Amino acid sequence: MNNIKETIYMLRNLILGLSLISVVACGAKPRVDLAEENLQLRPTTQHEVIAKEVANLLENFSYKRVPMNDSISNIVFNNLLEGLDQGKNYLLKSDVEDFQQFKNNFSQDFKAGDLSGAFYIFNKYSDRYLQCLNYALEQVDAKHDFTTEETYTSFREKLDWFTSDAELKDQWRKRVKYDLLNLKLTGADSAKMDLEKHKETLRNRYKNLISQATKTNANDAFQVIMTSFTDAVDPHTTYYNPSFAQAFNESMSNTLEGIGAQLQMENEMVTIKQIIAGGPAFKDKTLQINDRIVAVAQGNGEFVDIIGWRLDAAVAKIKGKKGTVVRLKILPAGAELSTAPKIVTLTREKIVLEEESAKREIKVIKGEDGKNYKVGIINLPKFYIDFDAVRRGDQNYKSTTRDVRLLLDSLKKDGVDAVLMDLRNNGGGSLQEAIELTGLFIDKGPVVQVRDTRNRVQVDSDQDSGVAWDGPFGVMINRFSASASEIFAGAIQDYGRGVVLGSTSYGKGTVQNAVDMSRFISATNKLLIKASGEKDTDTPNGAPEFGQINITMGKFYRVTGSSTQHKGVIPDLSFPTQYSAEKFGESSEPSALPWDQIKPSTFVKVSDLKGITSELNKIHEARMTKSPAYTFLLEDIEEFNKVDSIPSVSLNEVKLKAEREKNRIKNRDRVNKQLSFLGLPAWKEGQPQPKLEYDFVLEESANVLTDYIRLHKK
């Protein structure tokens, strides 16, 4: 009797499950029948569920709360076209006109879980992409006349779409001609034998591109589509698929879990290109650079052949949780394909990425008074913290503040006179670390204010008494210093704790929360996804199953009440830059939030540096009038801004060769001027170009700090 009841119960649940699947499948007719169109890439049930939940989050819970309407759909459409073919080298005007049918419906479709229109566009683009590459492959052996007068434009963003297949083919004929001419001019000579060698190089290049393109899957399409969607709402709200989410989280923690090797795809095989010091591969000493991984097994499991796999899918198999075992079949570097592979067994570990951690150096600078000063420089590429280790209660977790505190202690022992924090190109990271790092330089007090989606303002403060460094201090920023960098630099400036040098920062004044999408996937939808039978082979071990959304949930403000949004942090002492606000930074993003301000928080300034910074600027400007390095910087900026808006190159061999020779001589003369300035021997013909490691902005910033020391003493 019980067995009969259980059978009836199971059947009822099965029917209910099938009914639910039927309701979802039939509840809204897709805008395009991708199967009927015979298109290869189609969204999975999981993709549709995620798109629906992301649309709901953006409309109802994000800081902007953007309605899913025609206006936002237009932006998504334009973003998708730009993301696929920004240079207008693949699609025809007729393709773009065909796509117009979806232009006003994207966001509404995503809200309903319908990705058919976006996938239709992606498929059509993928077909064009392969057509162009296959045509290019055919053109390698065609006859090319390098004496005719014609030009090739590689990036056509400001031009119109091709109106015919003939125009598109002509573009790719020129592309192949340019590639061959480029190889010819950089080769030893132009003999026929060399031309055949260049053709073979080009054939292999295009074959490799075609091979990689054929491995494009639905997850790739989904990531591109979701990026075009989230970018339409806010430039810093981003959905990451599982593998991207794992990479982002590893980047934030400056750690990864795996075998400790950098991998690259070469000739359809996963090849070891770097072995990270301290990792399992480094300790084992069996693996070598250019070894090829041909198969992977988890623990004592079966080997899976990965030859010809996409790199990310192969990496997903090789990476894994700390303490787990992976076995690799290795074809040694240089060995024939017929060679029997060796088996290497490694236990995965957590690896610290030291090259992206805070580092220190000391520069001895001769001041205007003739005395030598020791300036300690801390280079900070990003604000990192190992959140996972913190959650586990690991007392030795990796973080920016911990690393910088140790560096400051060592600099103090070395007797530095001043400290310079280099935040150039630091795109931000952990808000918490920006606050705690500020606390190393100021006593207790507010650091940043954060306004949330309900307009509530929270003041985040440094709670620890005392400072790690109370001497002369400077902070370097540039146009690519963003977010957490701006919080730190802004607080140091507002407190009068140090002088800020460089160029105006990026202007990112928004706060994102990283949220695992599994929190929003209901049990019913998980059942639907499971019932679909679709398996995602790209998800790495330990990655968020449904991906992750980094969603804007607030804006941050300086303690003065001013937002850094759009405006950024304006340095006390400015250096000229080629990166204009119109083209680079938050103000160039159409979907960016506006600048505003709120009430200031209560804080006590360490000092008022207005008088000193005014004097510093005078001394700096006087020094620049006689600085050859400053002249080089201005010349670089002028050259950068000379770039033609629609750059084209001659396909006439004599002309292109003459133009390159002119540029080569110009470059050599310029390098030799810089070498002369540095007291180094000239770069002679036949020698490799010497590496110029002189960092003018860093050197002058250190000079400014020595001026600051003298003025501060007065």
C-alpha positions as CSV (number, residue, x, y, z in Angstrom):
1,M,0.0,0.0,0.0
2,N,2.8,2.4,1.0
3,N,4.6,1.7,-2.3
4,I,1.4,2.5,-4.3
5,K,1.1,5.8,-2.4
6,E,4.7,6.7,-3.0
7,T,4.4,5.9,-6.7
8,I,1.3,8.1,-7.0
9,Y,3.1,10.9,-5.1
10,M,6.1,10.6,-7.4
11,L,4.0,10.7,-10.5
12,R,2.1,13.7,-9.2
13,N,5.3,15.6,-8.6
14,L,6.7,14.6,-12.0
15,I,3.5,15.9,-13.7
16,L,3.7,19.1,-11.6
17,G,7.3,19.5,-12.6
18,L,6.5,18.9,-16.3
19,S,3.6,21.3,-16.1
20,L,5.9,24.0,-14.6
21,I,8.4,23.5,-17.4
22,S,5.5,23.7,-20.0
23,V,4.2,26.9,-18.4
24,V,7.7,28.5,-18.6
25,A,8.3,27.3,-22.1
26,C,4.9,28.3,-23.4
27,G,4.1,31.3,-21.2
28,A,5.8,33.8,-23.5
29,K,6.5,33.1,-27.2
30,P,10.2,33.9,-28.0
31,R,10.6,36.8,-30.4
32,V,12.7,34.6,-32.7
33,D,12.5,30.8,-33.2
34,L,16.3,30.1,-33.2
35,A,15.7,26.4,-34.1
36,E,13.6,27.4,-37.1
37,E,16.3,29.9,-38.1
38,N,18.8,27.0,-37.8
39,L,21.1,29.0,-35.6
40,Q,23.8,27.2,-33.7
41,L,24.0,29.1,-30.5
42,R,20.9,29.1,-28.3
43,P,20.3,30.3,-24.7
44,T,20.0,27.7,-22.0
45,T,17.2,27.6,-19.5
46,Q,19.8,28.8,-17.0
47,H,20.6,31.8,-19.1
48,E,17.0,32.8,-19.4
49,V,16.4,32.5,-15.7
50,I,19.5,34.6,-14.9
51,A,18.6,37.3,-17.5
52,K,15.1,37.6,-15.9
53,E,16.5,37.9,-12.4
54,V,19.2,40.4,-13.4
55,A,16.5,42.6,-15.1
56,N,14.5,42.4,-11.9
57,L,17.5,43.5,-9.8
58,L,18.3,46.4,-12.1
59,E,14.8,47.7,-12.2
60,N,13.9,47.3,-8.5
61,F,17.0,47.1,-6.3
62,S,20.0,48.8,-8.0
63,Y,20.9,52.4,-7.1
64,K,19.5,53.8,-10.4
65,R,16.4,51.5,-10.5
66,V,16.1,51.8,-14.3
67,P,12.7,50.8,-15.8
68,M,12.9,48.2,-18.6
69,N,11.5,50.3,-21.4
70,D,12.3,51.3,-25.0
71,S,14.9,53.9,-24.0
72,I,17.1,51.4,-22.2
73,S,16.5,48.8,-24.9
74,N,17.9,51.2,-27.5
75,I,21.1,51.5,-25.4
76,V,21.4,47.8,-25.0
77,F,21.1,47.3,-28.8
78,N,23.8,49.9,-29.5
79,N,26.0,48.4,-26.8
80,L,25.7,44.9,-28.3
81,L,26.5,46.1,-31.8
82,E,29.5,48.0,-30.5
83,G,30.6,45.1,-28.4
84,L,30.5,42.7,-31.4
85,D,31.8,44.9,-34.2
86,Q,33.0,48.2,-33.0
87,G,35.4,48.6,-35.9
88,K,32.7,47.8,-38.4
89,N,34.8,45.1,-40.1
90,Y,32.3,42.2,-40.2
91,L,28.6,43.2,-40.4
92,L,26.8,44.6,-43.5
93,K,24.4,47.5,-43.4
94,S,21.6,45.0,-44.3
95,D,22.4,43.0,-41.2
96,V,22.1,46.0,-39.0
97,E,18.8,47.0,-40.7
98,D,17.6,43.4,-40.0
99,F,18.6,43.8,-36.3
100,Q,16.5,46.9,-36.0
101,Q,13.4,44.8,-35.3
102,F,14.8,44.1,-31.8
103,K,16.0,47.6,-31.0
104,N,13.0,48.7,-28.8
105,N,12.4,45.4,-27.0
106,F,15.6,44.1,-25.6
107,S,15.2,45.0,-21.9
108,Q,11.5,44.0,-21.9
109,D,12.4,40.7,-23.5
110,F,15.2,40.1,-20.9
111,K,12.7,40.8,-18.1
112,A,10.5,38.0,-19.6
113,G,13.5,35.7,-19.9
114,D,13.5,35.9,-23.7
115,L,17.1,36.1,-25.1
116,S,16.2,35.0,-28.6
117,G,16.6,38.4,-30.3
118,A,20.1,39.0,-28.7
119,F,21.2,35.5,-29.6
120,Y,19.9,36.0,-33.2
121,I,22.2,39.0,-33.5
122,F,25.2,37.1,-31.9
123,N,24.7,34.2,-34.3
124,K,24.5,36.4,-37.4
125,Y,27.7,38.2,-36.3
126,S,29.5,34.9,-35.6
127,D,28.6,33.7,-39.1
128,R,29.9,36.9,-40.7
129,Y,33.1,36.7,-38.6
130,L,33.8,33.1,-39.8
131,Q,32.9,34.1,-43.4
132,C,35.4,37.0,-43.3
133,L,38.2,34.8,-41.8
134,N,37.6,32.0,-44.3
135,Y,37.7,34.6,-47.2
136,A,40.9,36.0,-45.7
137,L,42.4,32.5,-45.7
138,E,41.6,32.2,-49.4
139,Q,43.2,35.6,-50.1
140,V,46.6,34.6,-48.7
141,D,47.4,32.8,-51.9
142,A,45.8,35.4,-54.2
143,K,48.1,37.7,-56.2
144,H,48.8,41.0,-54.5
145,D,50.3,44.0,-56.2
146,F,52.3,46.1,-53.8
147,T,53.0,48.8,-56.3
148,T,49.4,50.1,-56.6
149,E,48.1,53.2,-54.8
150,E,45.6,52.1,-52.2
151,T,45.1,52.4,-48.5
152,Y,43.8,50.2,-45.7
153,T,41.7,51.4,-42.7
154,S,41.6,48.8,-39.9
155,F,39.3,50.6,-37.5
156,R,36.2,52.0,-39.2
157,E,34.1,53.0,-36.1
158,K,33.4,56.5,-37.6
159,L,32.6,55.2,-41.0
160,D,29.3,53.6,-42.2
161,W,28.6,49.9,-42.4
162,F,29.5,48.1,-45.6
163,T,26.6,48.3,-48.1
164,S,27.5,45.1,-50.0
165,D,29.3,41.8,-49.8
166,A,31.7,43.1,-52.4
167,E,32.7,46.0,-50.2
168,L,33.2,43.7,-47.2
169,K,35.4,41.3,-49.3
170,D,37.5,44.2,-50.6
171,Q,38.2,45.3,-47.0
172,W,39.4,41.8,-46.2
173,R,41.5,41.6,-49.3
174,K,43.2,44.7,-48.2
175,R,43.5,43.3,-44.7
176,V,45.4,40.3,-46.0
177,K,47.5,42.4,-48.3
178,Y,48.4,44.6,-45.3
179,D,49.3,41.6,-43.2
180,L,51.5,40.2,-45.9
181,L,53.2,43.5,-46.5
182,N,53.7,44.0,-42.8
183,L,55.4,40.6,-42.5
184,K,57.4,41.3,-45.7
185,L,58.8,44.6,-44.4
186,T,59.7,43.2,-41.0
187,G,61.4,40.1,-42.5
188,A,65.0,39.7,-43.4
189,D,64.5,40.5,-47.1
190,S,61.7,40.3,-49.7
191,A,62.9,37.2,-51.7
192,K,60.2,34.9,-53.1
193,M,61.1,32.2,-50.6
194,D,60.5,34.6,-47.7
195,L,57.1,35.6,-49.2
196,E,56.1,31.9,-49.1
197,K,57.2,31.8,-45.5
198,H,55.1,34.8,-44.6
199,K,52.1,33.3,-46.4
200,E,52.5,30.2,-44.2
201,T,52.7,32.4,-41.1
202,L,49.5,34.1,-42.2
203,R,47.7,30.9,-43.0
204,N,48.5,29.6,-39.5
205,R,47.3,32.8,-38.0
206,Y,43.9,32.8,-39.7
207,K,43.5,29.0,-39.1
208,N,44.0,29.6,-35.4
209,L,41.5,32.4,-35.4
210,I,39.0,30.2,-37.2
211,S,39.6,27.3,-34.8
212,Q,39.0,29.5,-31.8
213,A,35.9,31.1,-33.3
214,T,34.4,27.6,-33.9
215,K,34.7,26.9,-30.2
216,T,32.5,29.9,-29.3
217,N,29.6,28.6,-27.2
218,A,26.4,29.8,-25.7
219,N,28.1,31.0,-22.5
220,D,30.3,33.3,-24.5
221,A,27.3,34.8,-26.3
222,F,25.5,35.1,-23.0
223,Q,28.4,37.0,-21.3
224,V,28.6,39.5,-24.2
225,I,24.9,40.0,-24.2
226,M,24.6,40.5,-20.4
227,T,27.6,43.0,-20.5
228,S,25.7,45.0,-23.1
229,F,22.6,44.9,-20.9
230,T,24.3,45.9,-17.6
231,D,26.5,48.6,-19.2
232,A,23.3,50.3,-20.5
233,V,22.2,50.8,-16.9
234,D,25.5,51.6,-15.2
235,P,29.1,51.3,-16.4
236,H,30.1,49.5,-13.1
237,T,27.2,47.1,-12.7
238,T,28.4,43.8,-14.3
239,Y,27.1,40.3,-14.5
240,Y,29.9,37.7,-14.5
241,N,29.4,34.1,-15.7
242,P,30.8,31.4,-13.3
243,S,34.4,31.4,-14.7
244,F,34.5,35.2,-15.0
245,A,33.2,35.5,-11.4
246,Q,35.9,33.2,-10.1
247,A,38.6,35.2,-11.9
248,F,37.2,38.4,-10.4
249,N,37.1,37.1,-6.9
250,E,40.7,35.8,-7.2
251,S,41.8,39.1,-8.5
252,M,40.2,40.9,-5.5
253,S,42.0,38.5,-3.0
254,N,45.3,38.5,-4.9
255,T,45.2,34.8,-4.6
256,L,44.1,31.8,-6.6
257,E,43.7,28.1,-6.0
258,G,45.3,25.7,-8.4
259,I,48.6,24.3,-9.6
260,G,50.4,27.7,-10.0
261,A,51.0,27.9,-13.7
262,Q,50.0,30.4,-16.4
263,L,48.5,28.6,-19.4
264,Q,48.1,29.5,-23.0
265,M,46.6,27.8,-26.1
266,E,49.2,27.0,-28.8
267,N,48.3,24.8,-31.8
268,E,45.2,23.4,-30.1
269,M,47.2,22.4,-27.0
270,V,47.2,23.9,-23.5
271,T,50.8,25.0,-23.0
272,I,52.6,26.1,-19.8
273,K,54.0,29.6,-20.2
274,Q,54.9,30.5,-16.7
275,I,55.3,28.7,-13.4
276,I,54.4,30.8,-10.4
277,A,57.0,30.8,-7.6
278,G,55.9,29.0,-4.5
279,G,53.0,27.1,-6.2
280,P,52.6,23.3,-6.5
281,A,54.1,23.2,-10.0
282,F,57.1,25.2,-8.8
283,K,57.7,22.9,-5.8
284,D,57.2,19.7,-7.8
285,K,59.8,20.8,-10.3
286,T,58.5,18.2,-12.9
287,L,56.7,20.7,-15.2
288,Q,58.7,23.0,-17.5
289,I,57.9,26.0,-19.6
290,N,56.3,25.0,-23.0
291,D,55.2,21.6,-21.6
292,R,51.8,20.7,-23.1
293,I,48.9,19.3,-21.0
294,V,47.0,16.8,-23.1
295,A,44.6,15.3,-20.5
296,V,43.3,15.9,-17.0
297,A,42.0,13.7,-14.2
298,Q,40.5,14.6,-10.9
299,G,42.1,12.6,-8.1
300,N,42.0,8.9,-9.1
301,G,39.3,9.6,-11.7
302,E,39.4,8.9,-15.4
303,F,41.5,11.1,-17.7
304,V,39.7,13.5,-19.9
305,D,41.5,14.4,-23.2
306,I,41.6,18.3,-23.6
307,I,43.4,18.6,-26.9
308,G,41.4,21.1,-29.0
309,W,39.4,22.4,-26.0
310,R,38.8,26.1,-25.4
311,L,41.4,27.4,-22.9
312,D,38.8,28.5,-20.3
313,A,37.2,25.0,-20.4
314,A,40.6,23.3,-20.0
315,V,41.5,25.7,-17.1
316,A,38.2,24.9,-15.4
317,K,39.3,21.3,-15.3
318,I,42.9,22.0,-14.1
319,K,42.0,24.6,-11.4
320,G,40.3,23.5,-8.2
321,K,40.0,23.8,-4.4
322,K,43.0,23.9,-2.1
323,G,44.0,20.4,-1.0
324,T,42.4,18.5,-3.9
325,V,44.5,16.4,-6.3
326,V,44.7,16.7,-10.0
327,R,46.6,14.4,-12.4
328,L,48.0,15.7,-15.7
329,K,49.2,13.9,-18.8
330,I,52.1,16.0,-20.0
331,L,53.8,16.1,-23.4
332,P,57.2,17.6,-22.7
333,A,58.3,20.7,-24.5
334,G,59.7,19.9,-27.9
335,A,58.6,16.2,-27.9
336,E,56.9,14.7,-30.9
337,L,53.1,14.2,-30.7
338,S,53.8,10.4,-30.9
339,T,55.8,10.6,-27.6
340,A,54.1,8.8,-24.7
341,P,52.9,11.5,-22.2
342,K,54.2,11.4,-18.6
343,I,51.7,11.7,-15.7
344,V,52.2,14.4,-13.1
345,T,50.2,14.4,-9.8
346,L,49.8,17.7,-8.0
347,T,47.9,18.8,-4.9
348,R,46.3,22.2,-5.5
349,E,47.2,25.0,-3.2
350,K,46.3,28.6,-2.5
351,I,48.8,30.8,-4.4
352,V,49.5,34.5,-3.5
353,L,50.0,36.7,-6.6
354,E,52.9,38.7,-5.3
355,E,53.4,40.7,-8.6
356,E,50.1,42.5,-7.9
357,S,50.8,43.1,-4.2
358,A,52.1,46.3,-2.6
359,K,55.8,46.8,-3.2
360,R,58.4,49.3,-1.9
361,E,61.6,51.0,-3.0
362,I,63.8,53.8,-1.8
363,K,65.0,56.7,-3.9
364,V,67.8,59.0,-2.8
365,I,66.9,62.5,-4.1
366,K,69.2,65.5,-4.0
367,G,67.1,68.5,-2.8
368,E,67.2,72.1,-3.9
369,D,69.3,72.7,-0.7
370,G,72.0,70.3,-1.9
371,K,71.1,67.7,0.8
372,N,70.3,64.1,0.0
373,Y,66.8,62.8,1.1
374,K,65.5,59.2,1.2
375,V,62.0,58.9,-0.2
376,G,60.2,55.6,0.4
377,I,57.9,54.7,-2.5
378,I,55.1,52.3,-2.1
379,N,53.5,51.1,-5.3
380,L,50.0,49.8,-4.9
381,P,48.4,48.3,-8.1
382,K,45.0,47.7,-6.4
383,F,43.1,47.5,-3.1
384,Y,42.9,43.7,-2.4
385,I,41.6,41.5,0.5
386,D,41.1,37.8,0.7
387,F,37.4,37.9,1.7
388,D,37.2,34.1,1.7
389,A,40.0,33.8,4.2
390,V,38.4,36.4,6.4
391,R,35.1,34.6,6.4
392,R,36.9,31.4,7.4
393,G,38.5,33.2,10.3
394,D,42.0,32.8,8.9
395,Q,44.2,35.2,11.1
396,N,46.8,35.4,8.3
397,Y,44.5,36.7,5.5
398,K,46.0,38.7,2.7
399,S,45.1,42.4,2.6
400,T,46.4,45.8,1.3
401,T,46.5,47.4,4.8
402,R,48.5,44.5,6.3
403,D,51.0,44.5,3.5
404,V,51.4,48.3,3.6
405,R,51.8,48.4,7.4
406,L,54.7,46.0,7.1
407,L,56.3,48.0,4.3
408,L,56.0,51.2,6.3
409,D,57.7,49.5,9.3
410,S,60.6,48.5,7.0
411,L,60.9,52.0,5.5
412,K,61.0,53.5,8.9
413,K,63.9,51.1,9.9
414,D,65.7,52.2,6.7
415,G,65.4,55.9,7.9
416,V,63.3,57.4,5.0
417,D,62.5,61.1,5.2
418,A,59.2,60.9,3.4
419,V,56.8,58.3,1.9
420,L,55.2,58.5,-1.5
421,M,52.2,56.3,-2.3
422,D,51.9,55.5,-6.0
423,L,48.3,54.9,-7.0
424,R,48.7,55.5,-10.7
425,N,46.6,53.1,-12.7
426,N,45.1,51.7,-9.5
427,G,41.5,51.0,-10.5
428,G,40.3,50.4,-6.9
429,G,39.0,47.3,-5.2
430,S,37.9,46.9,-1.6
431,L,36.2,49.9,0.0
432,Q,37.0,48.4,3.4
433,E,40.7,48.4,2.5
434,A,40.6,52.1,1.4
435,I,39.2,53.0,4.8
436,E,41.7,50.9,6.8
437,L,44.6,52.1,4.7
438,T,43.7,55.7,5.3
439,G,43.8,54.9,9.0
440,L,47.5,54.2,8.8
441,F,48.1,57.9,8.1
442,I,45.4,59.6,10.1
443,D,44.2,59.2,13.7
444,K,40.6,58.3,14.4
445,G,38.0,60.0,12.1
446,P,35.6,59.6,9.2
447,V,37.1,58.5,5.9
448,V,34.1,58.2,3.5
449,Q,30.4,58.6,3.4
450,V,28.1,56.2,1.6
451,R,24.5,56.9,0.5
452,D,22.4,53.8,-0.3
453,T,19.4,53.1,-2.5
454,R,17.1,54.5,0.2
455,N,19.1,57.8,0.5
456,R,20.4,56.8,3.9
457,V,24.0,58.1,4.6
458,Q,26.5,56.0,6.5
459,V,29.8,57.4,7.6
460,D,32.6,54.9,7.6
461,S,35.5,55.8,9.9
462,D,38.9,54.8,10.9
463,Q,38.4,53.4,14.5
464,D,42.0,52.7,15.4
465,S,44.0,55.2,17.5
466,G,47.5,56.1,16.3
467,V,49.2,56.1,12.8
468,A,51.7,53.9,11.1
469,W,53.5,56.9,9.4
470,D,53.3,60.5,10.6
471,G,56.0,62.0,8.5
472,P,55.9,63.9,5.2
473,F,53.6,62.1,2.8
474,G,52.5,62.3,-0.8
475,V,50.0,60.4,-3.0
476,M,50.4,60.0,-6.8
477,I,47.2,59.6,-8.9
478,N,46.4,59.7,-12.7
479,R,43.4,59.4,-14.9
480,F,43.2,55.7,-14.3
481,S,43.2,55.9,-10.5
482,A,39.6,55.1,-9.6
483,S,37.2,54.2,-6.8
484,A,39.1,53.1,-3.7
485,S,42.1,55.0,-4.9
486,E,39.9,58.2,-5.0
487,I,38.5,57.5,-1.5
488,F,42.1,57.2,-0.1
489,A,43.6,60.2,-2.1
490,G,40.5,62.4,-1.3
491,A,40.7,61.6,2.4
492,I,44.4,62.4,2.6
493,Q,43.8,65.7,0.7
494,D,40.7,66.7,2.9
495,Y,42.6,66.0,6.1
496,G,45.6,68.0,4.9
497,R,47.6,64.8,5.7
498,G,49.7,64.9,2.6
499,V,50.1,66.4,-0.9
500,V,48.3,64.8,-3.9
501,L,50.3,64.8,-7.1
502,G,49.6,63.8,-10.7
503,S,46.5,64.3,-12.9
504,T,42.8,64.3,-12.2
505,S,41.5,60.8,-11.3
506,Y,38.9,58.7,-13.1
507,G,35.8,60.0,-11.3
508,K,34.2,56.7,-10.2
509,G,32.1,57.6,-7.1
510,T,29.8,54.5,-7.0
511,V,29.9,51.5,-4.7
512,Q,29.2,47.9,-6.0
513,N,28.2,44.8,-4.0
514,A,29.4,41.5,-5.4
515,V,26.4,39.1,-5.0
516,D,26.2,35.4,-5.8
517,M,23.3,35.0,-8.3
518,S,22.2,31.7,-6.5
519,R,20.6,34.0,-3.9
520,F,18.0,35.0,-6.4
521,I,17.4,31.7,-8.2
522,S,14.2,30.2,-6.7
523,A,13.9,26.5,-5.9
524,T,11.3,26.2,-8.7
525,N,13.8,27.7,-11.2
526,K,16.6,25.5,-10.0
527,L,14.2,22.5,-10.7
528,L,13.5,23.9,-14.2
529,I,17.2,24.3,-14.9
530,K,18.0,20.8,-13.7
531,A,15.0,19.3,-15.7
532,S,16.3,20.9,-18.9
533,G,19.3,18.5,-18.8
534,E,21.7,21.2,-20.0
535,K,25.1,20.9,-18.6
536,D,27.6,23.7,-18.3
537,T,31.1,22.3,-18.9
538,D,32.8,25.7,-18.5
539,T,32.1,26.2,-14.8
540,P,35.4,25.9,-12.9
541,N,35.5,24.0,-9.6
542,G,34.4,26.2,-6.7
543,A,33.0,29.0,-9.0
544,P,29.5,30.4,-8.3
545,E,27.1,28.1,-10.1
546,F,24.9,30.8,-11.6
547,G,27.6,33.5,-11.8
548,Q,27.7,36.7,-9.9
549,I,26.5,40.3,-10.3
550,N,28.5,43.3,-9.1
551,I,25.7,45.7,-8.7
552,T,25.8,49.4,-7.9
553,M,24.1,49.9,-4.5
554,G,25.4,53.3,-3.4
555,K,27.5,56.4,-4.0
556,F,30.4,57.4,-1.9
557,Y,31.2,61.0,-0.9
558,R,34.3,62.6,0.6
559,V,34.2,63.8,4.2
560,T,33.6,67.3,2.8
561,G,30.3,66.0,1.3
562,S,31.5,66.2,-2.3
563,S,31.2,63.3,-4.6
564,T,34.1,62.1,-6.7
565,Q,31.6,61.0,-9.4
566,H,32.6,62.5,-12.8
567,K,34.9,65.1,-11.2
568,G,37.4,62.8,-9.6
569,V,40.1,64.0,-7.2
570,I,41.9,67.1,-8.5
571,P,45.6,66.9,-7.4
572,D,47.3,69.7,-5.4
573,L,50.1,69.7,-7.9
574,S,49.1,68.7,-11.5
575,F,51.1,67.1,-14.3
576,P,50.0,67.4,-17.9
577,T,48.3,64.3,-19.4
578,Q,47.2,63.0,-22.8
579,Y,44.1,61.4,-21.3
580,S,41.2,63.9,-21.6
581,A,38.0,63.8,-19.6
582,E,36.0,63.6,-22.9
583,K,37.6,60.3,-23.9
584,F,38.7,58.7,-20.7
585,G,37.2,58.3,-17.3
586,E,33.7,58.3,-15.8
587,S,32.6,61.5,-17.6
588,S,33.0,59.7,-20.9
589,E,30.5,57.0,-19.9
590,P,27.0,57.8,-21.2
591,S,25.2,55.8,-18.5
592,A,27.2,57.2,-15.6
593,L,25.5,58.7,-12.6
594,P,25.8,62.6,-12.2
595,W,28.0,64.5,-9.7
596,D,26.3,65.8,-6.5
597,Q,27.1,66.5,-2.9
598,I,25.7,65.9,0.6
599,K,26.3,67.4,4.0
600,P,29.9,67.2,5.2
601,S,30.8,64.9,8.1
602,T,32.5,66.2,11.2
603,F,36.3,65.8,11.0
604,V,39.4,67.6,12.3
605,K,42.0,68.5,9.7
606,V,45.6,67.4,10.4
607,S,46.9,70.6,8.8
608,D,46.1,73.2,6.2
609,L,48.4,72.7,3.2
610,K,47.1,75.4,0.9
611,G,50.1,77.7,1.6
612,I,52.6,74.9,1.2
613,T,51.1,73.5,-2.0
614,S,51.1,77.0,-3.5
615,E,54.8,77.2,-2.8
616,L,55.4,73.7,-4.1
617,N,53.8,74.6,-7.4
618,K,56.0,77.6,-7.8
619,I,59.2,75.6,-7.2
620,H,58.0,72.8,-9.4
621,E,57.1,75.1,-12.3
622,A,60.5,76.8,-12.1
623,R,62.2,73.4,-12.2
624,M,60.2,72.4,-15.2
625,T,61.4,75.3,-17.3
626,K,64.9,73.8,-17.4
627,S,63.9,70.1,-17.5
628,P,64.5,68.1,-20.7
629,A,62.4,65.3,-19.3
630,Y,59.4,67.6,-18.9
631,T,59.9,68.6,-22.6
632,F,59.8,64.9,-23.5
633,L,56.6,64.5,-21.6
634,L,54.9,67.4,-23.5
635,E,56.1,66.0,-26.8
636,D,54.7,62.6,-26.0
637,I,51.3,64.2,-25.2
638,E,51.4,66.2,-28.5
639,E,52.2,63.1,-30.5
640,F,49.4,61.1,-28.8
641,N,46.9,63.8,-29.7
642,K,48.0,63.9,-33.3
643,V,46.5,60.4,-34.1
644,D,44.1,60.6,-37.0
645,S,40.5,60.0,-36.1
646,I,40.2,57.5,-39.0
647,P,43.7,56.1,-39.3
648,S,44.7,54.5,-42.6
649,V,47.9,52.9,-43.9
650,S,49.4,52.8,-47.4
651,L,49.5,49.4,-49.2
652,N,52.2,50.7,-51.6
653,E,55.4,48.9,-50.5
654,V,57.7,51.8,-51.4
655,K,55.6,54.4,-49.6
656,L,55.0,52.3,-46.5
657,K,58.7,51.3,-46.3
658,A,59.7,55.0,-46.5
659,E,57.1,56.0,-43.9
660,R,58.3,53.4,-41.5
661,E,61.9,54.3,-42.1
662,K,61.1,57.9,-41.3
663,N,59.3,56.9,-38.1
664,R,62.2,54.6,-37.2
665,I,64.8,57.4,-37.5
666,K,62.5,59.7,-35.6
667,N,62.1,57.2,-32.8
668,R,65.9,56.5,-32.7
669,D,66.7,60.2,-32.4
670,R,64.2,60.7,-29.6
671,V,65.5,57.7,-27.7
672,N,69.0,58.9,-28.0
673,K,68.0,62.3,-26.7
674,Q,66.6,60.6,-23.6
675,L,69.6,58.4,-23.2
676,S,71.9,61.4,-23.4
677,F,69.8,63.1,-20.7
678,L,70.2,60.1,-18.5
679,G,74.0,59.9,-19.2
680,L,73.7,56.6,-21.0
681,P,75.4,55.5,-24.3
682,A,73.6,56.1,-27.6
683,W,71.5,53.5,-29.3
684,K,73.5,52.4,-32.3
685,E,72.3,50.8,-35.6
686,G,72.0,47.0,-35.4
687,Q,71.5,47.0,-31.6
688,P,68.2,46.2,-29.9
689,Q,66.3,49.2,-28.6
690,P,67.5,49.9,-25.0
691,K,64.8,49.9,-22.3
692,L,64.2,53.4,-20.9
693,E,63.1,52.9,-17.3
694,Y,63.2,56.5,-16.3
695,D,59.8,57.5,-14.8
696,F,59.7,61.3,-15.0
697,V,56.5,61.8,-13.1
698,L,57.7,59.6,-10.3
699,E,61.1,61.3,-10.1
700,E,59.6,64.8,-10.1
701,S,57.0,63.7,-7.5
702,A,59.9,62.6,-5.3
703,N,61.6,66.0,-5.9
704,V,58.4,67.7,-4.8
705,L,58.4,65.7,-1.6
706,T,61.9,66.9,-0.8
707,D,60.6,70.5,-1.3
708,Y,57.7,69.6,1.0
709,I,60.2,68.4,3.7
710,R,62.1,71.7,3.6
711,L,58.9,73.9,3.6
712,H,57.4,71.8,6.4
713,K,60.4,72.3,8.5
714,K,60.2,76.1,8.1
